[in-house]
């Protein structure tokens, strides 16, 4: 068994990767922390209010 840091650091890195790429957040309109800034950049001049992933996907499909 290794030291705590040898065991803990890989687990923390794995969780951080999961949290930023796969774990959706309600406060980010049901997107991941990676998806949200990209959506904001793409739609910063869009007049329609986008309130969640479903509406965002429907908007994408209809254009």
C-alpha positions in Angstrom: 0.0 0.0 0.0 1.4 3.4 -1.0 1.2 6.7 0.8 -2.1 8.6 1.0 -1.0 11.0 -1.7 -0.1 8.2 -4.1 -3.6 6.7 -3.6 -5.6 9.9 -3.3 -4.2 12.0 -6.2 -5.3 9.6 -9.0 -8.8 9.3 -7.4 -9.1 13.1 -7.2 -7.9 13.5 -10.8 -10.4 10.9 -12.0 -13.3 12.6 -10.1 -12.3 16.0 -11.5 -12.4 14.6 -15.1 -15.8 13.0 -14.4 -17.2 16.2 -12.9 -16.1 18.5 -15.7 -16.9 16.3 -18.6 -19.8 14.0 -17.6 -21.7 15.4 -14.6 -24.5 17.7 -15.7 -25.3 20.7 -13.4 -28.7 22.3 -13.0 -27.2 25.7 -12.4 -25.5 25.4 -15.8 -28.8 24.7 -17.7 -28.3 20.9 -17.3 -24.9 20.9 -19.0 -21.5 19.9 -17.9 -18.9 22.6 -16.9 -17.2 22.0 -20.2 -20.3 22.3 -22.4 -21.7 25.5 -20.8 -19.0 28.0 -21.8 -19.1 26.7 -25.4 -22.9 27.1 -25.6 -22.6 30.6 -24.3 -19.9 31.5 -26.9 -22.0 30.1 -29.7 -25.2 31.8 -28.7 -24.2 35.1 -27.0 -26.0 37.1 -29.7 -29.0 34.7 -29.9 -32.3 36.5 -29.1 -34.0 33.3 -27.9 -33.7 32.4 -24.3 -32.2 28.9 -23.8 -33.2 27.4 -20.5 -31.9 23.8 -20.7 -30.4 21.0 -22.7 -33.7 19.9 -24.3 -34.5 23.4 -25.5 -30.9 23.8 -26.7 -31.0 20.5 -28.6 -34.4 21.4 -30.2 -33.0 24.8 -31.2 -30.0 23.1 -32.8 -32.1 20.5 -34.6 -34.5 23.2 -36.0 -31.8 25.4 -37.5 
